[in-house]
Amino acid sequence: TDILITHEGRSLFIGECKFWSGAKGFTETLDQLFSYQAWRDTKLAVLMFVRERSLSAIIEHGRAALEAHFQFVEWQPAADEQELRAIVSWKGDERRHADLNVFFISTPAE
């Protein structure tokens, strides 16, 4: 994983950093992040760097991909328009949930 913060042997935060490569790549990033997740991990994040200028459209593609993911449970209020927040379930344990934040960061190529 790209970002792992632990305290006293317990993961407090797991984050994955990627460049946007389309909805399929985003779904693969979610799958990768979820593969790191242990039963007690409850805070997950994706930092998605976007080189394209159409950030709003890309966020909508990300929203649709996340909502279609089999581990998606429900949406949570986001702090701003460049963030998605959701509750997701554990693979194999639909009753166990985690908070997922996805941050879309504009990094347009010059």
Solvent accessible surface area in square Angstrom, and as a share of the most:
residue,aa,sasa,rsa
1,T,69,0.40
2,D,81,0.42
3,I,55,0.28
4,L,95,0.47
5,I,87,0.44
6,T,77,0.45
7,H,105,0.47
8,E,157,0.70
9,G,63,0.61
10,R,110,0.40
11,S,24,0.16
12,L,84,0.42
13,F,58,0.24
14,I,5,0.02
15,G,0,0.00
16,E,4,0.02
17,C,40,0.24
18,K,67,0.28
19,F,100,0.42
20,W,28,0.10
21,S,92,0.59
22,G,22,0.21
23,A,44,0.34
24,K,158,0.67
25,G,16,0.15
26,F,1,0.01
27,T,44,0.25
28,E,94,0.42
29,T,6,0.04
30,L,0,0.00
31,D,64,0.33
32,Q,60,0.27
33,L,0,0.00
34,F,15,0.06
35,S,86,0.56
36,Y,81,0.31
37,Q,22,0.10
38,A,51,0.39
39,W,154,0.54
40,R,114,0.41
41,D,4,0.02
42,T,45,0.26
43,K,98,0.41
44,L,4,0.02
45,A,1,0.01
46,V,0,0.00
47,L,39,0.19
48,M,3,0.01
49,F,49,0.20
50,V,0,0.00
51,R,130,0.47
52,E,79,0.35
53,R,178,0.65
54,S,62,0.40
55,L,29,0.14
56,S,87,0.56
57,A,51,0.39
58,I,9,0.05
59,I,13,0.07
60,E,97,0.43
61,H,102,0.46
62,G,0,0.00
63,R,83,0.30
64,A,61,0.47
65,A,14,0.11
66,L,0,0.00
67,E,88,0.39
68,A,87,0.68
69,H,14,0.06
70,F,141,0.59
71,Q,4,0.02
72,F,38,0.16
73,V,59,0.34
74,E,87,0.39
75,W,70,0.25
76,Q,66,0.30
77,P,113,0.71
78,A,45,0.35
79,A,77,0.60
80,D,75,0.39
81,E,138,0.62
82,Q,66,0.29
83,E,8,0.04
84,L,1,0.01
85,R,83,0.30
86,A,1,0.01
87,I,25,0.13
88,V,0,0.00
89,S,6,0.04
90,W,17,0.06
91,K,152,0.64
92,G,84,0.81
93,D,44,0.23
94,E,140,0.63
95,R,222,0.81
96,R,59,0.21
97,H,77,0.34
98,A,3,0.02
99,D,50,0.26
100,L,1,0.00
101,N,33,0.17
102,V,0,0.00
103,F,72,0.30
104,F,2,0.01
105,I,58,0.30
106,S,53,0.34
107,T,50,0.29
108,P,44,0.28
109,A,71,0.55
110,E,197,0.88
